[in-house]
Amino acid sequence: MADYRTLSHQQLEQLRRELVDRYEQFQQQGLKLDMSRGKPAADQFDLVSGLLDAVNSQSSLLAADGVDCRNYGDFTGIPECKAIFCEMLGVSFDEIFICGNSSLAVMYDALGKMMLHGVRPGAKPWCREGNLKFLCPVPGYDRHFAITERYGFEMIPIEMTPEGPDMDQVERLVAADSSIKGIWCVPKYSNPQGITYSDETVRRLARMKTAADDFIIMWDNAYAVHDLYPEHRDHLLNILAECKAAGDPDRVMMFASTSKISYAGAGIAVFACSKGMMERMKKLLTIQTIGFDKINMLRHARYFKNLDGIMAHMDRQAELLRPKFRTVLDAFERELAGKGVAEWLNPNGGYFISLDVMDGCAKRVVQLCKDAGVTLTSAGATFPYGRDPRDRNIRVAPTYPTIPELEQAVALLCICVQLAAVEKLLRD
Amino acid sequence: MADYRTLSHQQLEQLRRELVDRYEQFQQQGLKLDMSRGKPAADQFDLVSGLLDAVNSQSSLLAADGVDCRNYGDFTGIPECKAIFCEMLGVSFDEIFICGNSSLAVMYDALGKMMLHGVRPGAKPWCREGNLKFLCPVPGYDRHFAITERYGFEMIPIEMTPEGPDMDQVERLVAADSSIKGIWCVPKYSNPQGITYSDETVRRLARMKTAADDFIIMWDNAYAVHDLYPEHRDHLLNILAECKAAGDPDRVMMFASTSKISYAGAGIAVFACSKGMMERMKKLLTIQTIGFDKINMLRHARYFKNLDGIMAHMDRQAELLRPKFRTVLDAFERELAGKGVAEWLNPNGGYFISLDVMDGCAKRVVQLCKDAGVTLTSAGATFPYGRDPRDRNIRVAPTYPTIPELEQAVALLCICVQLAAVEKLLRD
């Protein structure tokens, strides 16, 4: 099929009629499918059902260090659980803290502490400064942007490249403006594009000169072990090690969780940072809580045992997710390639596929899908303030639907992408 | 035995020698006992071991409304868990929110939201106001005071009476000073005295005129069902109902948890408030997290079933705690009564016994105990900034030690209380 941009008005009109026909057939099917969030499917959870038996009334409830997990104690987490995440993130025992079920809550809380108390050793509370800015690589994770918006930051979009955020732009901005306090990063299998930051990008983030002496990299390593292809695991450089090497160990706060490993609602979240910053965080966290849920930590540690246990589980999970990603990507390739109406990446892991439709068409595509019963993530959601300046990015979340549902949904999506493009070409 | 304050110098010297002898015998025993915190004992946890079997790999993981507890969803908590806390706190389904494992963290977070965003509908963020004050009934809970201290509040101590905080003082202060933003309350079996607020106190809190239009009552109902004597359960008026009746439903935020019901480290915490404030909190919490641990909610709901299930369990727990409380109180009665050296209350529930020693002696008593191997809560800890102006209050936490340990510890404590008093009388 030819590039739609080369077609005549008459050809486009013909095409529009065909697409509308096919679209109306979908409308008549009465689909009802929600693909708006990156939700795991039930079969993923079934893979870890043994987690619920890992601790029962007959189990010892003592952690490896003898602490009774039913009681207060082990403020920073139980040692066997810390060991797993230390291995996952490449940090040491005194650089990690095991929290509750939500890494988002940990990030919200960490930024809240920066706002009210200052977290980097010696840093002042940001809430006393008038003008606060945060760098937001785009497309990115809407819930990150919602946090910095809520705290009152002006959010500056940074273009993503195949190697991560556009570092020329980042370096120029942070060197010049001390009101830029940090950057959001999903460094491995980024949400939504599935891009893994190159070594060069990680090193430049660690080494760049920042006008703010309390600049923080919010390193949300949400998909650290979420490879789709065991034979091709993306490699991510250890940014904490790089920050130490660059002489600024307090520049980064790392986050991870098992929300997309064990249970989306009942997993374990962690943060990691330099020892200096950890001392500060511990002092602040002591005010806040007597400790997090150690029985759930114990459950996870006894079930997965170690990072190998997690990797083996993730490979089984990948077997469920690969066909779903393939269903979407094959349809894109079959229906959209060469037509000049869309671009996408083929991620090696993560939870999403990012689809760039023709400029000015994303909202129309999402609306068309919705009107035929398929709810996608809102157009613009992957940008600060929900504003995609080119109105082209759509986040596709393939994990939750079944493959037959996904086939229908993506077939509809491909029609809508083409229809919106043709409508636009006819208008122009 | 006569009141020590009536003894001659010679009699006091004689008494001091006897007490020092007995104290030194204790020192030689090499005791090593930590009674500094209100920790549950392992036998309390053993009572609820079935909780760990309430959900296993064979269980349905669907909540009563069909939501899969392993996945995202049911943002405010699963219905069967909400039902239990609604009954416990006397609130409706849309007035309650089920959170993670720590009510302290929920309180810290709620005040953090008041600082940064404002929580009462229409309220401004407090961090923009220069001068913030908070009322702190004393003696009280050190971790409450640590939170308001951390947020930069000036803390104003309010004397406790047998009916709760001195309401004459409270009413006078809040009417006159708009920088007083709230009050900490542990309204039932208060920490550490075990006092339950009278109906009159609750009503006056709900009705009093406050100069601040965003005044908040932090109602930490930590011991809502923690009766020691099933035949005598203290009654607490529903303050949310009273605030509604008084025309200011947004004045109170209620908190509770199962930390002293199921597991100190792995229970469930909740907050409750008016519908108007809940709408505001939900909007703010949506930024922060996709949801709390629903599998732990399910575990608790399936195990306890309803409030009756919790009450039956708490009566069994009371059987373990009553002899511990009695051990302490009987020793106080036997060793300290009538000597003019100490006063205490006999609580009907809760987790602590509050001991007022002779003015100026609390630090000395705690130090003497420590030097003989028994660590008590630091003297002054029950007051803002750790400063007990009369240096007399000691919080005794009888739950964690065994009864033989407790007998030893309290025998030592009674000697130290008398010794410190005699030392003081000899100095004066």
Interface residues (C-beta under 8 A of the other chain):
Chain A: R37 K39 P40 A42 F45 S49 G50 L51 L52 D53 V55 N56 S57 S59 L61 D68 C69 R70 N71 Y72 G73 G100 N101 S102 L104 A105 Y108 D109 G112 M115 L116 H117 P125 C127 R128 R143 A146 I147 R150 Y151 Y263 A264 G265 A266 L284 T286 I287 Q288 T289 I290 G291 F292 D293 K294 I295 N296
Chain B: R37 K39 P40 A42 F45 S49 G50 L51 L52 D53 V55 N56 S57 S59 L61 D68 C69 R70 N71 Y72 G73 G100 N101 S102 L104 A105 Y108 D109 G112 M115 L116 H117 P125 C127 R128 R143 A146 I147 R150 Y151 Y263 A264 G265 A266 L284 T286 I287 Q288 T289 I290 G291 F292 D293 K294 I295 N296
